[in-house]
Amino acid sequence: MSTRIRRTAVVLAASAVLPLALSACGSSGSDSAKSDPSTKASASASSDDMTGAGATMSDQPFGTACSGVPKSGAGSFDGMAKDPVATAASNNPALSTLVAAVKKAGLVDTLNNAQNITVFAPTNDAFAKIPKATLDKVLADKAQLTKILTYHVVGQQLTPKDLEKGSFDTLEKSKLTTSGSGDNYMVNDSAKVVCGNVKTANATVYIIDTVLMPTS
């Protein structure tokens, strides 16, 4: 009888221990499961960070000519963002002809004091496409020069998305049109944006490869 009692006691002890062991395993598994949400949250945060970075990147300057912009100093993208548009353009070597024209027309203060504008800025090479005699004549005629330069300015800040298919009033009082997508945009179907979405303190600048001429 004593042998049977001992065997029974062993079986009862084992039966008592087994649920405790299973409970311990379940507890460990539960802790592991609890860690999953934090892991998922971390992965989600990482994903959000990447998305945020992508959104930031999409707001950066784009275009083949952007590589020619100085990497540092007042003429760099960061430097231009600190100055009003006419001052910012004067620090960019590729826009020296435009800046000279703006000064001749007496538009420096007008552009610097304007708020939330968009400037389509022809490069030096764009002005070089105009025969010298014609360009000299325009530069000497302040009224005509003002008309041409103000045609390059829109009284609102335009995003690349706005340029996909747009028609905008200029400060010259007539309209210009834009079209394109991605990194490729045209203005009036004649001027290509070669470095776009450049920010200054009061304007967004789209550098173009051809001087725009008002139709009126």
C-alpha positions in Angstrom: 0.0 0.0 0.0 2.8 2.4 0.9 4.4 1.8 -2.6 1.1 2.6 -4.3 0.7 5.7 -2.1 4.2 6.9 -3.1 3.4 6.3 -6.8 0.2 8.3 -6.5 2.0 11.1 -4.8 4.6 11.3 -7.6 1.8 11.4 -10.2 0.0 14.1 -8.3 3.2 16.1 -7.9 3.9 15.8 -11.7 0.4 16.9 -12.4 0.8 20.0 -10.3 4.2 20.9 -11.8 3.1 20.5 -15.4 0.6 23.3 -15.5 3.1 25.6 -13.8 5.7 24.7 -16.4 3.2 25.4 -19.2 2.2 28.6 -17.5 5.8 29.7 -17.4 6.2 28.9 -21.1 3.0 30.8 -21.9 4.3 33.8 -19.9 7.5 33.8 -21.8 5.6 33.6 -25.1 3.4 36.4 -24.0 6.4 38.6 -23.2 7.7 37.9 -26.7 4.3 38.8 -28.2 4.3 42.0 -26.2 7.6 43.0 -27.7 6.2 42.6 -31.2 4.1 45.9 -31.1 7.2 47.9 -30.1 9.2 46.2 -32.9 6.4 47.0 -35.3 6.2 50.5 -34.0 9.9 50.9 -34.5 9.6 49.6 -38.0 6.7 51.9 -38.6 8.7 54.9 -37.3 11.5 53.9 -39.6 9.2 53.8 -42.5 7.7 57.1 -41.6 11.2 58.6 -41.4 11.9 57.4 -44.9 8.6 58.7 -46.1 9.4 62.1 -44.5 12.8 62.1 -46.1 11.2 61.3 -49.5 8.8 64.2 -49.0 11.6 66.5 -48.2 13.6 65.3 -51.2 10.7 66.1 -53.5 10.8 69.7 -52.3 14.4 70.1 -53.3 15.7 71.9 -56.4 15.8 69.7 -59.6 17.2 69.9 -63.1 20.4 69.4 -65.1 21.7 72.9 -64.4 21.4 72.6 -60.6 24.8 70.9 -60.5 26.4 74.2 -61.6 25.0 76.1 -58.6 27.8 76.8 -56.0 27.8 74.2 -53.2 28.3 76.7 -50.5 28.2 80.5 -49.8 25.7 83.1 -50.8 25.2 81.7 -54.3 24.4 78.1 -53.0 20.8 76.9 -52.6 21.1 77.4 -48.8 22.6 80.9 -49.3 19.9 81.9 -51.8 17.2 80.8 -49.5 18.3 83.5 -47.0 18.1 86.5 -49.4 15.3 88.1 -51.3 15.1 87.1 -54.9 17.1 89.9 -56.7 19.9 89.7 -54.1 19.9 85.9 -54.3 20.1 86.0 -58.1 23.1 88.4 -57.9 25.0 85.8 -56.1 24.5 83.1 -58.7 27.1 83.4 -61.5 24.8 81.9 -64.1 22.3 84.7 -63.7 24.6 87.7 -64.0 23.0 89.0 -67.3 19.6 88.8 -65.8 20.8 90.7 -62.7 22.3 93.4 -64.9 19.0 93.8 -66.8 17.0 94.0 -63.5 19.3 96.8 -62.3 19.0 98.7 -65.6 15.2 98.5 -65.4 15.3 99.6 -61.7 13.4 96.5 -60.6 15.7 95.4 -57.7 13.6 96.8 -54.9 10.4 95.8 -56.6 11.5 92.2 -56.7 13.1 92.1 -53.3 10.1 93.7 -51.6 7.5 91.5 -53.3 6.1 88.6 -51.3 5.3 85.0 -52.4 6.2 85.4 -56.1 7.6 83.0 -58.7 10.4 84.1 -61.0 11.3 82.4 -64.2 15.0 83.4 -64.5 16.8 83.1 -67.8 20.4 82.0 -67.7 23.3 83.9 -69.3 23.2 81.4 -72.1 19.5 82.2 -72.6 20.3 85.9 -73.1 23.2 84.8 -75.4 20.6 83.3 -77.8 19.4 86.8 -78.6 21.4 88.6 -81.3 23.7 91.2 -79.6 22.3 94.1 -81.5 18.7 93.2 -80.4 19.7 92.6 -76.8 21.6 95.9 -76.7 18.6 97.7 -78.0 16.3 96.1 -75.4 18.7 96.9 -72.6 18.8 100.5 -73.7 15.0 100.8 -73.7 13.8 100.8 -70.1 10.1 100.5 -70.8 10.6 97.5 -73.1 13.1 95.9 -70.7 10.7 96.3 -67.8 7.9 94.8 -69.9 10.0 91.7 -70.7 11.4 91.3 -67.2 8.1 91.6 -65.4 6.7 89.0 -67.9 9.0 86.5 -66.1 7.3 87.1 -62.7 4.1 85.5 -61.5 2.4 87.0 -58.4 2.1 83.7 -56.5 4.5 80.9 -55.5 4.2 78.0 -57.8 5.1 74.4 -56.9 6.3 71.9 -59.5 2.8 70.4 -59.4 1.3 73.7 -60.3 3.5 73.7 -63.5 2.2 70.5 -64.9 -0.6 72.3 -66.8 -1.0 75.9 -65.9 -1.8 79.4 -67.1 -0.7 82.2 -64.9 -1.0 86.0 -64.8 2.4 87.8 -64.8 3.3 91.1 -63.4 3.4 92.4 -67.0 -0.4 91.8 -67.0 -0.4 89.0 -69.6 -0.3 85.2 -69.2 2.3 82.6 -69.5 1.7 78.8 -69.7 3.5 75.9 -68.2 3.5 72.1 -68.9 5.4 69.0 -68.0 5.9 66.6 -65.1 8.6 65.1 -62.9 11.8 67.0 -63.6 10.8 68.2 -67.1 8.9 71.4 -67.5 8.4 73.9 -70.3 7.3 77.5 -70.2 5.3 78.8 -73.2 6.4 75.6 -75.0 9.7 77.4 -75.7 11.7 77.6 -72.5 12.9 74.6 -70.6 13.3 74.7 -66.8 16.9 73.6 -66.3 17.0 74.1 -62.5 13.7 74.4 -60.8 12.1 74.9 -57.3 14.9 77.1 -56.0 13.8 78.9 -52.9 14.7 82.5 -51.9 13.4 84.4 -48.9 10.4 85.8 -50.9 10.2 83.7 -54.1 10.4 80.4 -55.8 12.8 80.5 -58.8 12.7 78.4 -61.9 15.8 78.9 -64.0 15.1 78.6 -67.7 17.2 78.3 -70.9 15.3 80.8 -73.1 14.2 84.4 -72.5 10.4 84.7 -72.6 8.8 87.4 -74.8 5.4 88.8 -74.0 2.9 88.6 -76.9 1.2 91.9 -76.1 
